[in-house]
Amino acid sequence: MCRRYGVLWAYDYEGEGIKVSGPTKAYVRGKALEFHFCLRLTEPEAVARLPIDHFDGLNSFEDLPRDGRCVADYWF
């Protein structure tokens, strides 16, 4: 699923590292998988310095080394 969107993902627990306010659009697959889209309406400064973690979800299912890039390198 992740390869098809080509988006920046944020993973954490709602109310801890991630805070959502306002409406989202949701896509639900089955009973256990939900994707909520915020349409990138956050203020850029709030996420600009978050590091990008890469994950090989196709072959090894392992985290890949960080390359030093952050959200600002992809988004702005």
C-alpha positions as CSV (number, residue, x, y, z in Angstrom):
1,M,0.0,0.0,0.0
2,C,2.7,2.5,1.0
3,R,4.5,2.4,-2.4
4,R,1.4,3.4,-4.3
5,Y,0.9,6.8,-2.7
6,G,4.3,8.5,-3.0
7,V,3.7,10.7,0.0
8,L,5.3,11.7,3.2
9,W,4.1,9.5,6.0
10,A,4.0,10.3,9.7
11,Y,3.8,7.4,12.1
12,D,3.2,7.7,15.8
13,Y,0.3,7.5,18.3
14,E,-2.4,10.1,18.1
15,G,-2.2,12.4,21.1
16,E,1.5,11.7,21.6
17,G,3.9,12.6,18.8
18,I,1.1,13.4,16.4
19,K,-1.7,15.8,17.0
20,V,-4.6,16.0,14.6
21,S,-7.0,18.9,14.5
22,G,-9.8,19.5,12.0
23,P,-11.3,17.1,9.5
24,T,-9.4,14.4,7.7
25,K,-10.3,12.3,4.7
26,A,-10.2,8.6,5.5
27,Y,-9.6,5.4,3.4
28,V,-10.4,2.2,5.3
29,R,-9.1,-1.1,4.0
30,G,-10.7,-4.1,5.7
31,K,-11.2,-3.7,9.4
32,A,-7.7,-3.1,10.7
33,L,-6.1,-0.5,8.3
34,E,-7.1,3.1,8.2
35,F,-5.4,5.9,6.3
36,H,-6.3,9.5,7.3
37,F,-5.2,12.3,5.0
38,C,-4.7,15.8,6.2
39,L,-4.0,17.1,2.7
40,R,-0.8,18.7,4.0
41,L,-2.5,21.6,5.7
42,T,-0.1,21.8,8.6
43,E,2.1,24.8,9.0
44,P,5.5,24.1,7.3
45,E,7.5,25.2,10.3
46,A,5.8,22.5,12.4
47,V,7.2,19.6,10.4
48,A,10.1,21.1,8.4
49,R,12.9,19.6,10.6
50,L,11.4,16.2,11.2
51,P,13.9,13.6,10.0
52,I,13.0,11.2,7.2
53,D,13.3,7.5,8.0
54,H,13.4,5.1,5.1
55,F,12.0,1.6,5.4
56,D,12.4,-1.3,3.0
57,G,8.9,-2.6,3.0
58,L,9.4,-4.6,-0.2
59,N,12.3,-7.0,0.4
60,S,13.7,-6.9,3.9
61,F,11.1,-5.1,6.1
62,E,14.0,-3.3,7.8
63,D,14.8,0.3,8.6
64,L,17.3,1.8,6.2
65,P,20.0,4.2,7.5
66,R,19.1,7.8,7.7
67,D,20.6,10.0,5.0
68,G,20.3,13.3,6.9
69,R,17.3,14.6,5.0
70,C,14.3,16.0,6.7
71,V,10.7,16.9,5.6
72,A,11.8,20.3,4.3
73,D,14.2,18.6,1.8
74,Y,11.2,16.9,0.1
75,W,8.3,19.2,0.7
76,F,9.4,22.8,0.2
